[in-house]
Amino acid sequence: MLERLNNASSRMPAIFVGHGSPMNAIEATDYTRQWQQWGQRLPAPKAILVVSAHWLTYGTAITGAAMPETIHDFGGFPAKLYAQQYKVPGVPELAQQIAAALEQQVIVDEQRGLDHGAWSVLMHMYPDADVPVLQLSIDPRLTPQQQYALGRQLRPLREQGILIVASGNVVHNLRVMRFDGPAYPWAQEFTEAITQKLQAGDDAAILDYQHLVSPQVAQMCHPTDDHLQPLFYLLGAGYDDEPRQLFNNSIDLRAIAMLSLQIG
């Protein structure tokens, strides 16, 4: 497997996906249909590395299981959702290779599976579960700039045919989400500001997200910013001259931005 990866020459795109509710795993929505279509249009990856908002660790870790389990890291949902399994292989030797290549110490976790930030999206993008998947944890103690710099270290993986998928949400406030009504004005304003900066390639402004609109708006959009942090890793994995495509650019449940991005 490593030989095939090391011989791959074309650069894979990198994507950020707004994953939203875990129910997207089992529901047919405009969002999941876009995930399906995106999986079909992307070049075939040799492996996928996911950076999800749902795996936070002190320090950095990577999954090293040969067959990672499907983690149901949520509560209060229908039994059908808990029955879902995404039986995809891992690549333990690639996990070791990535861990050795990064500048900081990386723990290879041979027990950790894939959380719903990974499998709820990938089961639509790659329903045959035939592309190996690894997951890299997020260190929430790092600044956005440091997370961006770590993403820079991941860029060479794209030259090896590895698809980097960051999974989070650019607005994520579960405390005020509602099942009816339009997006909150502050959620819409922040999403529009993120959209403009993404299209302009102004990553520095996004890393300084607390002042993108105002600290008050940033706090409403992210009472905790774990769902925004995957975007910092993803932007770091991009190159300055690459095109950027946005999709699923709408707000669900009034306070969950589903905005997604492909770089390259």
BELJODA-V731651 format. One record per pair of residues at least 4 apart in sequence whose ideal C-beta (glycine too) atoms are under 6 Angstrom apart, sorted by the first residue. I is the first residue (numbers start at 0). J is the second residue. Records with the same first field share a line. If there is no record, write none. Layout:
I: J ; J
//
This chain:
0: 90
1: 92
3: 45
4: 45 ; 159 ; 160
7: 45 ; 159 ; 160
10: 157 ; 158
11: 44 ; 157 ; 160 ; 162
12: 261 ; 263
13: 163 ; 233 ; 236 ; 262
14: 164 ; 261
15: 165 ; 230 ; 233 ; 260
16: 120 ; 166 ; 259
17: 168 ; 247 ; 256 ; 257 ; 258 ; 259
18: 116 ; 119 ; 120 ; 166
19: 23 ; 251 ; 255 ; 257
21: 73 ; 115 ; 119
22: 26
23: 30 ; 31 ; 119
24: 83 ; 119
25: 79 ; 80
27: 31
30: 247 ; 257
31: 123
33: 246 ; 247
34: 120 ; 123 ; 124
35: 123
38: 124 ; 125
44: 130 ; 160 ; 162
45: 160
46: 90 ; 131 ; 161
47: 130 ; 132 ; 162 ; 164
48: 133 ; 135 ; 161 ; 163
49: 117 ; 134 ; 164
50: 135 ; 165 ; 229 ; 232
51: 114 ; 116 ; 117 ; 166
52: 116 ; 167 ; 225 ; 226 ; 229
53: 72 ; 114 ; 116
54: 114 ; 136
55: 137 ; 139
56: 60 ; 136
58: 138
59: 105 ; 136 ; 138
60: 106 ; 108 ; 136
61: 94 ; 97 ; 98 ; 105 ; 107 ; 135
62: 67 ; 89 ; 108 ; 111 ; 133 ; 134
63: 91 ; 94 ; 107 ; 109
64: 89 ; 109
65: 89 ; 91
66: 88
67: 89 ; 112 ; 113
68: 112
69: 84 ; 85 ; 118
70: 112 ; 114
71: 81
72: 114 ; 115
76: 80
85: 118 ; 122 ; 128
86: 128
87: 128 ; 132
88: 131
89: 133
90: 131
94: 107 ; 133
95: 107
98: 105 ; 107
101: 105 ; 152
113: 117 ; 118 ; 134
115: 119
116: 166
117: 121 ; 134
118: 122
120: 166
121: 125
125: 130
137: 228
141: 145 ; 146
143: 206 ; 231
144: 206
146: 228 ; 231 ; 232
147: 206 ; 231 ; 234 ; 235
150: 232 ; 235 ; 236
151: 235
153: 163 ; 236
154: 236
156: 161
163: 236
165: 229 ; 232 ; 233
166: 229
167: 226 ; 229
168: 226 ; 255 ; 256
169: 193 ; 256 ; 258
170: 186 ; 189 ; 190 ; 220 ; 256
171: 226 ; 255
172: 222 ; 254
175: 254
176: 252 ; 253 ; 254
177: 253
180: 253
182: 186 ; 187 ; 250 ; 253
183: 253 ; 254
185: 216 ; 219
186: 250 ; 254
188: 212
189: 212 ; 216 ; 220
190: 256 ; 258
192: 211 ; 212
196: 201 ; 204 ; 205
197: 243 ; 260
202: 234
208: 217
209: 214 ; 217
212: 216
221: 227
237: 241 ; 262
241: 262 ; 263
243: 262
244: 261
245: 260
246: 259
247: 257 ; 259
248: 258
249: 257
250: 256
251: 255 ; 257
//
